[in-house]
Every structure is written in structure tokens, then in C-alpha cells.
Amino acid sequence: MAEDEFLRLLALFSRGNADEAEDKTIRISGINNNAPYDEKDILSYLGHEQYHMETTVYSGTMTFMVDGRPWELEVPTEENEATYIIIYDIGKEEPRLVMFNKSLLLE
């Protein structure tokens, strides 16, 4: 899946004509070391209605809130403190949030 998403983005951007828009705020919440956390970060606008960021994830359930819509991610224990790539795609009828471990692109 990670490679497919990366290739999809490359194909999209190879067409050129990237537009401009404002970055979006993402709210990330979950549990880290038995303590709840809630933070805001920035999804950077790439063009073609695509946003991107990298973030550290923690084992357990994490919630990512963008444009008032929550997405949940269940992070396995073995991926605690892994770097994940987040892609927010609003180019379809229904927005989608794709999340995967960055190490999958390095294999």
C-alpha cells in the first residue's frame, strides 16, 4: 500500500500544474507512556488537493482530526515511536486520510 500511494502521488505531480492553497491543521490525540496527549500539527499542501506530513506514532489507538472529521489508527506495539507518513487527499468525493510507516518506502 505504501508504495502504491507514493507512486500515485508521483503520477499526479508528474502532470504539473500544481495549484496553491493554505496548509491545514491536524489534531492528533492518543496515549503515550500511559498519559493522554492532544496536539496540533500542520498538514503541508502539496498541490492537486493533496496534503502531507510525517509524525511519530505511539502504540494503541490514535485519532487524527482534519476538517472536523476523525480518523483512527491502531498502532501495533512493535511500531511504537515509528515515523508515519500521513497523506490527506481531498481530490475525491470523499476525503481520505492515508497513514503508513515510513520504513515501508525504504524497503
C-alpha positions as CSV (number, residue, x, y, z in Angstrom):
1,M,0.0,0.0,0.0
2,A,2.8,2.5,0.9
3,E,4.5,2.1,-2.4
4,D,1.2,2.3,-4.3
5,E,0.3,5.6,-2.6
6,F,3.8,7.0,-3.3
7,L,3.6,6.1,-7.0
8,R,0.0,7.6,-7.1
9,L,1.4,10.9,-5.8
10,L,4.3,10.8,-8.3
11,A,2.0,10.2,-11.2
12,L,-0.3,13.0,-10.0
13,F,2.6,15.5,-9.7
14,S,4.2,14.5,-13.0
15,R,1.3,16.1,-14.8
16,G,2.4,19.5,-13.5
17,N,0.1,22.5,-13.0
18,A,0.2,22.3,-9.2
19,D,-2.2,24.8,-7.6
20,E,-1.8,26.6,-4.3
21,A,-3.8,26.5,-1.2
22,E,-3.4,27.0,2.6
23,D,-1.9,24.3,4.8
24,K,-4.4,22.5,7.1
25,T,-4.3,21.9,10.8
26,I,-4.4,18.4,12.1
27,R,-5.2,17.5,15.7
28,I,-3.5,14.3,16.9
29,S,-4.5,12.6,20.2
30,G,-3.8,9.3,21.9
31,I,-1.9,7.8,24.8
32,N,1.9,7.9,25.2
33,N,3.6,6.3,28.3
34,N,0.2,5.9,30.0
35,A,-0.5,9.6,29.6
36,P,-3.1,11.2,27.3
37,Y,-1.8,13.7,24.8
38,D,-3.5,16.1,22.4
39,E,-1.5,18.2,19.9
40,K,-1.9,20.2,16.8
41,D,0.3,20.0,13.8
42,I,0.4,21.1,10.1
43,L,-0.5,19.2,7.0
44,S,1.5,20.9,4.3
45,Y,-0.3,21.5,1.0
46,L,1.5,19.8,-1.9
47,G,-0.9,20.8,-4.7
48,H,-3.5,18.8,-6.6
49,E,-5.6,18.7,-3.5
50,Q,-3.0,16.6,-1.6
51,Y,-1.6,17.3,1.9
52,H,1.3,15.6,3.6
53,M,3.1,15.4,6.9
54,E,5.3,13.0,8.9
55,T,4.7,12.3,12.6
56,T,5.7,9.9,15.3
57,V,3.1,7.4,16.3
58,Y,2.6,5.6,19.6
59,S,1.2,2.1,20.2
60,G,-2.5,2.0,20.8
61,T,-5.4,3.9,19.3
62,M,-4.5,7.3,17.9
63,T,-7.1,9.8,16.5
64,F,-6.3,12.2,13.7
65,M,-8.8,15.0,13.2
66,V,-8.9,17.1,10.0
67,D,-11.6,19.4,8.8
68,G,-13.8,18.2,11.7
69,R,-13.6,14.6,10.7
70,P,-11.8,12.0,12.9
71,W,-9.8,9.1,11.6
72,E,-8.5,6.4,13.9
73,L,-5.3,4.4,13.6
74,E,-4.4,1.3,15.7
75,V,-0.7,1.3,16.1
76,P,0.9,-2.1,17.0
77,T,3.3,-2.3,19.9
78,E,6.2,-3.1,17.6
79,E,5.7,0.2,15.8
80,N,5.7,2.4,18.9
81,E,7.6,5.6,18.2
82,A,7.7,4.9,14.4
83,T,7.6,7.7,11.9
84,Y,4.4,7.6,9.8
85,I,3.6,9.4,6.6
86,I,0.2,11.0,6.5
87,I,-1.4,11.9,3.2
88,Y,-4.7,13.8,3.2
89,D,-6.4,13.6,-0.2
90,I,-9.4,15.8,-0.8
91,G,-9.4,15.3,-4.6
92,K,-12.2,12.7,-4.4
93,E,-15.9,12.9,-3.5
94,E,-15.0,11.7,0.0
95,P,-11.7,12.9,1.6
96,R,-9.4,10.2,2.7
97,L,-6.5,10.0,5.1
98,V,-3.8,7.5,4.3
99,M,-1.3,6.6,7.1
100,F,1.6,4.2,6.8
101,N,5.0,3.5,8.3
102,K,7.8,5.5,6.5
103,S,10.1,2.5,6.7
104,L,7.8,0.7,4.1
105,L,9.1,3.1,1.5
106,L,12.7,2.3,2.4
107,E,12.4,-1.4,1.8
